[in-house]
Amino acid sequence: AAAVAQQQAQHQAQQQQQYAQQQQMLAQQQQQQLQMGGGPNDPSSLLSNLSIQDSHQQQQHPNQQQPPQPPSHHQQPHQQQQAQQPIQPPSSQTLSLDAASSYLSSLGESYHFMTKRNDSERPRSYAPRNPYPTPASYPSQPSTIFDNPSIFEKLGTDCLFFIFYYQQGTYQQYLAARELKKQSWRYHKKYMTWFQRHEEPKVTTDEYEQGTYVYFDYESGWCQRVKAEFRFEYAFLEDSLI
């Protein structure tokens, strides 16, 4: 038993001696790196320090895996500083020429593929509903003048009705409906017809009003007609904000 204890003590003394030599070599490497321009945060010094500590732990416990330990006061000061410092973007002083070129290239690609304001807008492409062969002098695309809302203020009522019923689902239909509402026309969702008061209603409640109205007949006559004693229920009034 005494011989075994003596062998263990000798083995322990050899391990401590090897660890002291490794620490001395680490101190020399750090001093050389400081002289060459490296700092406490230099990646090579951190890697060498970690490799020496791992080898020392493996020598003490070759068959046991050590769990990661939190930093303590026995650790080197540059290790504690590295663990406490937040991750920062690389600066031009610490980047090599190749790393700086790669970093700038990544920034250029991200700027090239950056989202733009018009990416969320729906692309406008014109597809004729009833294509027909026409001469080359005939316009093949709608004029951009009809995208201007002020143009619809100059159009007549008949033209506004035509745009509303024959340009459905377009921006021009919206502009025509907005202009008709400005002229006191109201759209009836049940009859899909535009109505306008011919006179003040005779009966007015919270649910409907009744009186004489002018409506636009788009099905049979394409003209304006008068409807007496008509009950306009507010439930069928298209009153969305325009």
N, C-alpha and C positions, 0 to 999 in steps of 0.2 A: 504493500500500500504506500509506503514511504517513497519507493522508487517511482511509482505512478504519479504521485503528487509532485515529485521533483521534475519529472518529464513535462507535466502540464505547466509547471511554473516556468521551465525553460522555454516551452513553446509560446507561452504568453509573453515572455520577455522579448522573444524574437519578433512577434507580431507588433509589439509596441515600438521596437526599434525600426521595423520596416515602415510603420505609420509615421514616425518622426522623420525618417528620410524622405518620405513622400511629401510631407508638409514642407520640408525644407526646399525640395525641388519646386513645389508649387509657388513658394514665396519668391524663388529666383525667377521663375517664369513670369510672375506678375511684375516684378521689378524690371525685367527686360521689356515687357509690353508697355509699361509706363514710359520707359526711355524711348521706345519706338513710336510713341503717339497713341497707344491704346489706353483705355480707361477701365474703371471698375465694372462698366457695363459691357465690356468687349465680349462678344459671343465665344471667342476661343478660350478666354480665361474661365468663363462659366462652365463650358463643356469639360475642360480639363479638371476643374475642381469637382464637378459632379462625378466624373469617371474615377477619380482617386477615392472619393468617399464611397462609391459603390464597391470598388475593389476591396477597400478596407472592411466594409460590412460583410462582403461575401467570405473573406478570410475568417472573420470571427464566427459567422454562422453559415457554413457552406450549404446546409440542407434546409435552412429555414428562410423563408421570404419575409423581408422586413416590410411592414406597412409604412406608408408615407407619414412622417412626423411633422408636426407644425414647427415653424422656425423658432429657435430658442436663442438665448444669449451666448451659447457656445459656438454658434455658427459664425461664419465670416461676415464682416459688415457689408460687403458688396452683395452677398446673397440676400440679406434682409432688405437692402435697398432695392434689389431687383424684384423681390416678391411684393413690396409695398407700392412700387411705382405703377401707375395705370399704363395700359397699352396706348402708345402714341403713334401717329403716322410717322414713317421714316423721314428723316430730314436729309438734306443734301450733303451734310457733313459726314454722316454715317453710311451713306450709300456708295457702293463702288460704281464704276462707270457702267457696267452691264446692268446692275440692279437699277440704277437711275434711268437708263434707257428703257428698261422694261416697265418701270413705274410710270414714266411719262407716256409710253405707248398705251398702257391700260387707261390712263386718264383721257387720252385722245379718242379711244374707241368708245368710252362711256359718254363722252360729249357728242360724238357722232350719232349714237343711237339714243340720245336723250329724247324723251317724249316732248311733243310740241303741243301748242294750244289747240290747233285744228285737228289733232288726232282723235279727239272725242266727237267731232262733228261728222255727220253722215255725208258720205261723198255724193255729190250731185251729178247724176248722169241721166241724160235725156234718152228715153226710149219711146218712139212714136207708138201710139195705141193702134192707129189704123195706117200702117205704112202704105204709101202709094207712089209709084214712079212719077217724078216731077222733073221739069227742066232744071238745068244747072243754075239758072238765074233765080229759082224759087228758094227761099231760105229753108235750110234744113234744121236749124236750131232756133228755139224761141229767143226772142229779143230780150236782152238783159234789162231793158227799160221797165219791164213788168215786175222786176224785183224791187222797184222803188215804191214805197207806200204812198208817196205824195201823188203818184200818177193816178191812183184810184180815186182820189178826191175830184178829179176832173172828168171821170167817166159818168155816163148816164145810168139811170136805173136799169134800163133794159140790158145794157152791157154788163152791169154787175150781176144781174140774174143769170145771164148766159155763162159768165165765168164761174159762178157758184155751182151751177148744175152740170157743167160740162168740163170742169177742171177739178174734179173731186180728188181729195187727198193731196193737194198741192198747196204750196205757200200762197199762190194767187187766190185759191178758194178762201183761205183764211183772211186775206186782205179784203176780198170782196164782201165777205160776211161782216167784217169789222166796219166797213164803210156803210153797209145797209143798216146796221144797228145805229150808226151815228145819225141816220136819216129817219129814225123812229120806227124802223121795221123790226118785227119780232118773229122769230122762227118757231113754228109749231111742230114739235117732234112727232106727234101722232099722224098728222096729215102731211108732214114734210113740205110745208108751204109757209111762205112769208106773209104775215098779216101786219096791217097798220090801222090804227084807229081812224075811222072816218069822222067821228064825233066823240064827245065824252061818253063813257059807258053809263047806261041807265041804272045798272045794278052792279055794286061792287062789294065783294065779301073777302074773307081771308083765303078762300079756296078758288074763286073764279071772279070774272067780270063779264057782263053781258051788255051788248049794244051792237052798233053798226060798224062793220069793218071793211076795209079794202084788202083783198088778197090777190096774190099773183098766181094765175092759172098757167102752170108750166106744162100741163099734160095735154089739154085739148086746144086752147086758143092762144097760148103764149101772150097773155094780156092781163090787165088788171080788171078785176070784177068786184062788185059790191055785195056784201053779205049782211043782211039785216037780222037782228035778233040772234046774233051768234054768241054762244057762250064759250069764252076762252078760259079754260081751266089752267091754273098756274102750275099744275103738276106736269103739263106738257110744254111749258115754256122753257126754251133753251136760254139759260141765263148765265152761262159761263163767262168769266171775265175775259175781255178782249182788250 
